Amino acid sequence: MAKKDKLIKVFAGPEGTVILLKSRLEEAGIYSIIKNDSSEAFLGVATPFTDLYVRESDLDKARPIISEMKSSV
């Protein structure tokens, strides 16, 4: 990943859905990363949503895959 290539949050949802979307993006050659930045994790509270990020340079390529996933959820 290039230093100036910023990560953009493209999806938030249940962990299983995010993992499936990440897999579909990877099949298309799109790098993605899952983040779960729960500030309540230290309390043992699980967050209902997980975030998925892609490189800004891959955003246009990722949009159709993300839209397809959103319409099927």
N, C-alpha and C positions, 0 to 999 in steps of 0.2 A: 504494500500500500504506500503510495506516495505521501510524503510529509504533508503536503497541502491538501490532500484528499480527505475531506471532512466526512464524518459519519452522520447520516440523517435517519431519524426515527421514522419508520414507515408503517409499523403495525404494532398494536398492543392487544393481547388476548390471552386466553388460557394457554398454559405451557405446551400442551399437546398440539394445538393449532399452530403455535409459533414454530415448533420443531418441524412440523410438516411443511410449512411455508419456507423455512430455511432450507429444507431438503430440495424443494422445487426450485428455489433460487440457485442453489449449488448445481443442480442438473443443467441449468441454463448458463453456468459459468459466472454467476454473480456471487461475489463475496458478501457474506452477511455475518452479523454477530448478535448473539442473544445477551441481553442485559436484564438483570432483575435488581434494581437499586432500591431495595426496601429498607427504609430507615427503621422499620419495626422488626427486622429480622432478629435482632438481638433479644427481643422479647418472645421469640418463638412464634410470631404471627406470620402466617404465610400470606403473601399478596395474591389476589385473584388474577392478576395480569402480569405478563412478561412482555418485555419490549424487544422488538427486532429492528436492527439498524443495517443500512447498506451504505456503501460509499456513494458520495454525491455524484461521482462520475458514472455510476451504474444506475442511477435513479430512473432515467428514461427507459432503460432496458428492463428494469424491475417492475415498473408500474403495471403493465398488463397482467403479470403473474400475481401481483398483490391484489389487483382489482378482481381477478377471477376467484381468488381465495376469499375475499370479503363478500362476494356475492353468493358464495356457497356456505358461508357460516351463518 
